């Protein structure tokens, strides 16, 4: 998978943890919006572009980012 699409996990209340491999290059707008149970996301080195407010209202979240160059917006 190269991209997590827009709204793909929107309101996925049971989602608790996500690990994105090096092959994921982009995260779409609001992809994980309202994932209230999401507490941990590990993002691999392949990420180059992230969407707007992709983790909006996922208030308990801890992000672990690999060192990479990311374009915002």
C-alpha positions in Angstrom: 0.0 0.0 0.0 1.4 3.4 -1.0 -1.2 5.7 0.5 -3.7 5.7 3.4 -6.7 7.3 1.6 -8.8 10.2 2.8 -11.3 9.3 5.6 -10.3 5.6 5.4 -10.4 5.0 9.2 -12.9 7.9 10.0 -14.8 7.1 13.2 -13.1 3.7 13.6 -13.6 3.7 17.4 -12.1 0.3 18.0 -8.7 1.0 16.3 -6.0 1.1 18.9 -2.6 0.8 17.2 -1.2 1.3 13.7 2.2 0.6 12.2 2.8 2.0 8.8 5.6 0.3 6.9 8.3 1.9 4.8 6.2 1.4 1.7 3.5 3.9 2.8 4.4 7.2 1.2 1.3 9.3 2.1 -1.6 9.7 4.6 -4.8 11.3 3.3 -6.7 14.1 4.8 -8.6 13.1 8.0 -7.6 9.5 7.5 -7.7 8.7 11.3 -10.2 11.4 12.4 -12.3 10.5 15.4 -10.4 7.4 16.2 -10.8 7.9 20.0 -9.2 4.6 21.0 -6.1 5.1 18.9 -3.2 5.4 21.2 -0.1 4.5 19.2 1.0 5.1 15.6 4.4 4.1 14.2 5.3 5.7 10.9 8.1 4.2 8.8 10.7 5.9 6.7 8.7 5.9 3.5 6.3 8.7 4.4 6.8 11.7 2.2 3.5 13.5 2.3 0.8 13.8 5.0 -2.7 15.1 4.8 -4.4 17.9 6.8 -5.6 17.0 10.3 -5.2 13.3 9.7 -5.3 12.5 13.4 -8.0 15.1 14.4 -9.7 14.3 17.7 -7.5 11.3 18.3 -6.5 12.8 21.6 -4.8 9.9 23.3 -2.3 9.4 20.5 1.4 8.8 20.7 3.3 9.1 17.4 6.6 7.4 16.7 8.2 8.9 13.6 11.2 7.6 11.7 13.6 10.3 10.5 12.5 11.3 7.0 11.6 14.4 5.0 7.8 15.0 5.0 5.8 17.5 3.0 2.9 18.9 5.0 -0.5 19.8 3.3 
